[in-house]
Amino acid sequence: MNNKSSCLIKIEDGALLVANTGSPFDRLGVISVCASHLGTKQNYKPTDPDQGTPDTELIERIRNREIKTYNLNPNRLSEDYSGEKETQLDHGGRAIWELLQNADDAMAPGGTLSANLIGVKGLGFKSVLEVTEEPEIYSGDFNFCFSAIKTQKLIKEIIKEIEAVPHLTFRIPHKVESDEIIRELQKDYTTIIRLPFKKGKEGVVQEWLKKLAPECMIFFQYIEHLEIILPNQAPRIYSCKRDNPGELTDSDIPIKEETEGLLFQYRLWINTWSGEIGDKRHSVAISLPLKEGIPACFDRTHPLYVFLPTSEHLPFHALIHGSFDLEQNRKHVRSPTDHRSHWANFTDLFSRILDVIPASIALRAFVPDSEPGQDTVAYFLWKTIKKKMSEKAFLPCMGGGKTIPEKVRLWEHNLGKVLDSTLGKVKELNLAQQELILDKKCKQALELFGADSIKIEEYPLILQSCLNCNLDDCQKSLETLHAVIVRFALHDDEKRKEFLNNCRKVSCWWTENGEARSLSKEQKPFIRKNLDESLPEWLKVDILHKDLFIIIGNYENEKESEWGKNWGDFLKGNLLQGEKKKSL
């Protein structure tokens, strides 16, 4: 294996194999994984009571010391068994993630501070009890396993006074010899974990592994090559070249699925800071997929990541990470209200993101369909995002410029395509750009923020700034004008009269002479194309272009409807038929 940052997950011969190329277990690592709540990455690290003894004797020394402890205090057996059982239940469903976390940390360069690593060696490893009764570890100079059956037999042989030995797996390690499968893997990997399956667990683990998508690699710090091999399936190989492994900085992350030759690209934004005591590197991060180099949304929501996924549901179409303090089972955040520095950094991070991603993506990715439950991580995240979105001018408007969500105006009837956005009066309206209007999710999000829609009586005044430089412009503007007129529903006669008069001032009527004009009575008469002989030269009129004549002809069928009455009254006396008897 040429890649020194590789991890293999494989199901073979009734067991799950997880191997990595990181640093092998050292003596303190072995001591930690044998204990219940020790970890090499905690502030108070374990000590080695057997310093000076050869590594080959360490497993036996730990075993003998634990048996001596149980001999002096038999109640510790039940106590340790109860704690182990509770840990197994707490960590349900997390075995794969915990093993990947340990692999990622093992790939950190020597001397890396434990505060800059992901996990706590020794604690999460207990999660494997969900799928196995006899986990095996082959790493460097240490080949050992844990086995409740072997431990029961050993204790019964040595401590005669104990009548019933509980089914305790950890605490007492047993030496084990590598077989052909392990020896073959040891050619490429420094550490191999083998987990012979409990009855019925192989299918469960296969389902877990099938769900490992490329984005699982994003928040790793060191793993660059992850291979997943399931029975009777082609291997899945995710590879990711990290420019600065271990450094948490903004970056683009390409992840290649080598079997199918697919390339997935993601952008990562990240803030880091030192903990209050200065002994912990904290971080918050947000990641979105890239499509043709532009940030997009994930097609589904994801849980909160604390480097690896937790059980905290988030309603966002983005990957979100925070180095929160987790409960022991690493599923839930302890006291979300206590993480003030995280929320402050999320505010800064999200502000930076709003500066560089399309507004439509921001609305679709970060505005939930419904309000999260109070006092949850999702609630505090949404509260942080909502506040920043509310106060930041990130929404593009027609004619250029940006505004805050509350001030942007929503519109209908294809208005955005027919206005001359170069005009100052159009720019002042803060009309949302068309992509925000056409996207249903974006429009709903803007309404949630209090954005107002253009009122129907405002449309005629706005349409007086319509595009009308050619026939095509006028056709589109006329279609919008028609849609506005037939949807006007106010029954107040004076307001209706004012509305229709304003509509007649819209210059979207293209003439056969090649110019646009309105139906205003202040101008010379306007007629449809004459249906009989030519008009006399002395009659000064404008004739409607034939293509527009066809369009409004299609609207005539609406005359009898309640909405169609507006259109008929709008044209009456302002656009003459053009027949000789009516035009003279």
Sequence and secondary structure as in RCSB ss.txt:
>XXXX:A:sequence
MNNKSSCLIKIEDGALLVANTGSPFDRLGVISVCASHLGTKQNYKPTDPDQGTPDTELIERIRNREIKTYNLNPN
RLSEDYSGEKETQLDHGGRAIWELLQNADDAMAPGGTLSANLIGVKGLGFKSVLEVTEEPEIYSGDFNFCFSAIK
TQKLIKEIIKEIEAVPHLTFRIPHKVESDEIIRELQKDYTTIIRLPFKKGKEGVVQEWLKKLAPECMIFFQYIEH
LEIILPNQAPRIYSCKRDNPGELTDSDIPIKEETEGLLFQYRLWINTWSGEIGDKRHSVAISLPLKEGIPACFDR
THPLYVFLPTSEHLPFHALIHGSFDLEQNRKHVRSPTDHRSHWANFTDLFSRILDVIPASIALRAFVPDSEPGQD
TVAYFLWKTIKKKMSEKAFLPCMGGGKTIPEKVRLWEHNLGKVLDSTLGKVKELNLAQQELILDKKCKQALELFG
ADSIKIEEYPLILQSCLNCNLDDCQKSLETLHAVIVRFALHDDEKRKEFLNNCRKVSCWWTENGEARSLSKEQKP
FIRKNLDESLPEWLKVDILHKDLFIIIGNYENEKESEWGKNWGDFLKGNLLQGEKKKSL
>XXXX:A:secstr
   SSEEEEEEETTEEEEEE S    HHHHHHHHSSS  TTSSS    TTTTS GGGHHHHHHHHHHHHHHH TH
HHHHHHHHHHHHHHHTTT HHHHHHHHHHHHTS TT  GGGSS  TTTGGGGGGGTBSS EEEETTEEEEE HHH
HHHHHHHH TT S      SSSEEE    HHHHHHTTT SEEEEEEB TTHHHHHHHHHHT  GGGGTT SS  E
EEEE TTS  EEEE   SSTT    EEEEEEETTTTEEEEEEEEEEEEE TTSS EEEEEEEEEEETTEE   SS
  EEESSSEEEEE   SSEEEE   B TTSSSBS GGG HHHHHHHHHHHHHHHHHS HHHHHHHHS SS   TT
SHHHHHHHHHHHHHHHS  EEBTTS EE GGG EE  TTHHHHB TTSHHHHTTTBB HHHHH HHHHHHHHHTT
 EE  GGGHHHHHTTB  SSHHHHHHHHHHHHHHHHT     HHHHHHHHHHHHT   EEBTTS EE   TTS  
EE   SSS   TT   EEB HHHHHHHHHHGGGTTSHHHHHHHHHHTTTSB   HHHH 
